[in-house]
Amino acid sequence: MFSFQNVFMATDFKRENRYDSVEPERTWSFNVVLGLIYGESLGLTGQRTVRYEVNYYNGINPHGQFRQDKLSYVGFNFVIDF
């Protein structure tokens, strides 16, 4: 079965334009991901890995036409890498 290999954390901070015809502004957006990796984390042996992740985002909506909206969420991910 899988054995615990690593804890990981990744962050992304960026200053983005908020598209708004009345009050355009530049504001900070950030994303933080924290998780556990089970299995060979570097993928050197061709073994399957499993990741459990918690994802937090706060900032400008990154999806094109909705960039005038602010967005905040917490997500939980389960990822299987082959």
C-alpha positions in Angstrom: 0.0 0.0 0.0 1.0 3.6 0.0 3.4 5.1 2.6 3.5 8.7 3.7 6.3 10.5 1.9 6.0 14.3 2.1 4.1 17.3 3.3 3.9 20.1 0.8 2.9 23.7 0.7 2.7 26.1 -2.3 1.7 29.8 -2.4 0.9 32.2 -5.2 0.7 35.9 -4.6 0.0 38.3 -7.4 -1.3 41.8 -8.0 -4.0 41.9 -10.7 -6.2 44.3 -12.4 -9.9 44.2 -11.4 -11.9 44.9 -14.5 -14.6 47.4 -13.6 -15.8 50.3 -15.7 -16.7 52.4 -12.6 -13.9 51.6 -10.1 -11.0 49.8 -11.8 -8.2 48.9 -9.4 -5.2 46.8 -8.8 -5.6 44.4 -6.0 -3.8 41.4 -4.4 -4.9 37.8 -5.1 -3.4 34.8 -3.3 -3.7 31.1 -3.4 -2.3 28.7 -0.7 -2.2 24.9 -1.2 -1.2 22.5 1.7 -1.3 18.7 1.5 0.1 15.2 2.0 1.7 12.9 -0.6 1.5 9.1 -0.3 3.7 7.0 -2.5 6.9 7.9 -4.4 6.6 11.7 -4.6 9.3 12.2 -7.2 7.8 9.6 -9.6 11.2 7.9 -10.2 9.9 4.4 -9.8 6.7 4.7 -11.9 4.7 4.0 -8.7 1.3 5.5 -8.3 1.0 8.5 -5.9 -2.0 9.9 -4.0 -2.3 13.5 -2.8 -4.7 15.0 -0.4 -4.8 18.8 -0.7 -6.5 21.8 1.0 -6.7 24.8 -1.3 -7.5 28.4 -0.2 -8.0 31.3 -2.7 -8.9 34.9 -2.0 -8.8 37.6 -4.7 -9.9 38.5 -8.2 -11.8 35.8 -10.0 -9.3 34.3 -12.5 -11.8 33.3 -15.1 -11.8 35.9 -18.0 -15.1 37.8 -18.2 -15.7 37.5 -14.5 -12.5 39.4 -13.4 -14.5 42.3 -12.0 -15.7 39.9 -9.2 -13.9 39.1 -6.0 -13.8 35.4 -5.1 -12.9 33.5 -1.9 -13.1 29.7 -1.3 -11.7 26.7 0.4 -11.4 23.5 -1.6 -10.4 19.9 -0.8 -8.7 17.9 -3.5 -8.0 14.2 -3.9 -5.5 13.5 -6.7 -4.3 10.2 -8.1 -1.1 10.4 -10.2 -0.2 7.4 -12.5 
